[in-house]
Amino acid sequence: MRDEFANLSDLELLSLIHRAQEEVARRKEAVKERLRAKIEEELKQAGLGLGDIFPEFEADGPRDDAPTESPKPRLAKFKNHVSGDAWSGRGPHPPQWVRSVMAERGWTLEEFKASDEFLAQN
């Protein structure tokens, strides 16, 4: 391999290194874009957002004030009284059990929250 570069000047070698580094960076960006698209599609199909998987992230990326310790649990505002699943009513997307109730009944999120059938008894 050394023979391949023997006839190149220092400037040509530096140019080759620079172009190779740019190509590696371009390829990494392409991989990141493909992964991002794939993850976004899978989250969309599951009816989830990035914050559902990584609570320390918001739609715009990591929060500056993301807690370094585990956050204190929020009190449940809504509860599935059959399964025991609960939800605080906060966050960008409701959990699956809430989405199931909404789909089953044809409710919007506002209608779900207005119904006192799923209010938690704190």
C-alpha positions as CSV (number, residue, x, y, z in Angstrom):
1,M,0.0,0.0,0.0
2,R,2.9,2.3,0.7
3,D,3.8,2.1,-3.0
4,E,0.4,3.6,-4.0
5,F,1.3,6.9,-2.2
6,A,5.0,7.1,-3.0
7,N,4.5,9.2,-6.1
8,L,2.0,11.6,-4.5
9,S,3.2,15.0,-3.2
10,D,2.5,16.0,0.4
11,L,-0.2,18.3,-0.9
12,E,-1.8,15.5,-2.9
13,L,-1.7,13.2,0.1
14,L,-3.3,15.9,2.3
15,S,-6.0,16.5,-0.3
16,L,-6.7,12.7,-0.5
17,I,-7.0,12.5,3.3
18,H,-9.3,15.5,3.4
19,R,-11.6,14.0,0.7
20,A,-11.6,10.6,2.5
21,Q,-12.6,12.3,5.7
22,E,-15.4,14.2,3.9
23,E,-16.6,10.9,2.4
24,V,-16.6,9.2,5.8
25,A,-18.6,12.1,7.3
26,R,-21.1,12.0,4.3
27,R,-21.6,8.3,4.8
28,K,-22.2,8.7,8.5
29,E,-24.8,11.3,7.8
30,A,-26.5,9.1,5.3
31,V,-26.7,6.2,7.8
32,K,-28.0,8.6,10.5
33,E,-30.7,9.9,8.1
34,R,-31.8,6.3,7.1
35,L,-31.9,5.3,10.8
36,R,-33.8,8.4,11.7
37,A,-36.4,7.8,9.0
38,K,-36.8,4.1,10.0
39,I,-37.2,5.0,13.7
40,E,-39.6,7.8,13.0
41,E,-41.7,5.4,10.8
42,E,-41.8,2.7,13.5
43,L,-42.7,5.2,16.2
44,K,-45.5,6.6,13.9
45,Q,-46.8,3.1,13.2
46,A,-46.9,2.4,17.0
47,G,-48.5,5.7,17.7
48,L,-45.6,6.8,19.8
49,G,-43.2,9.7,19.9
50,L,-39.5,9.9,20.8
51,G,-40.5,11.2,24.2
52,D,-42.5,8.0,24.9
53,I,-39.3,6.0,24.6
54,F,-36.8,8.6,25.9
55,P,-38.7,10.9,28.3
56,E,-35.7,13.2,28.6
57,F,-36.2,14.2,25.0
58,E,-38.8,16.5,23.6
59,A,-39.8,16.9,20.0
60,D,-37.0,19.4,19.4
61,G,-34.2,17.2,21.0
62,P,-32.8,16.9,24.4
63,R,-34.0,19.4,27.0
64,D,-31.4,21.6,28.6
65,D,-33.1,21.0,31.9
66,A,-33.3,17.2,31.5
67,P,-33.1,15.7,34.9
68,T,-29.9,13.8,35.8
69,E,-31.8,11.8,38.4
70,S,-35.0,9.8,38.0
71,P,-38.0,12.2,38.1
72,K,-40.5,11.9,40.9
73,P,-43.5,9.8,39.7
74,R,-46.5,11.8,38.8
75,L,-49.8,11.0,40.4
76,A,-52.2,9.2,38.1
77,K,-55.1,11.3,36.9
78,F,-56.6,8.5,34.7
79,K,-56.9,4.8,35.4
80,N,-58.1,1.7,33.7
81,H,-60.0,0.2,36.6
82,V,-59.9,-3.3,35.0
83,S,-56.2,-3.6,34.2
84,G,-54.9,-1.1,36.8
85,D,-52.9,0.8,34.1
86,A,-52.7,4.5,34.9
87,W,-51.7,7.7,33.2
88,S,-50.9,11.2,34.6
89,G,-52.6,12.9,31.6
90,R,-49.4,14.5,30.6
91,G,-46.9,14.0,27.8
92,P,-47.1,14.4,24.0
93,H,-48.9,11.0,23.5
94,P,-51.3,9.0,25.6
95,P,-50.4,5.4,26.5
96,Q,-51.7,2.5,24.5
97,W,-54.5,1.6,26.8
98,V,-55.9,5.2,26.4
99,R,-55.5,5.1,22.7
100,S,-57.4,1.7,22.7
101,V,-60.3,3.2,24.6
102,M,-60.4,6.2,22.3
103,A,-60.4,4.0,19.2
104,E,-63.0,1.7,20.7
105,R,-65.4,4.5,21.5
106,G,-64.5,6.9,18.7
107,W,-63.4,9.5,21.2
108,T,-60.9,12.3,20.8
109,L,-58.3,12.9,23.6
110,E,-60.4,15.8,24.9
111,E,-63.5,13.5,25.1
112,F,-61.5,10.9,27.0
113,K,-60.2,13.5,29.5
114,A,-63.7,14.9,29.9
115,S,-65.2,11.5,30.8
116,D,-65.1,10.8,34.5
117,E,-65.3,7.0,33.8
118,F,-61.5,6.7,33.8
119,L,-60.6,9.2,36.5
120,A,-58.2,7.8,39.1
121,Q,-59.4,7.8,42.7
122,N,-56.3,9.3,44.4
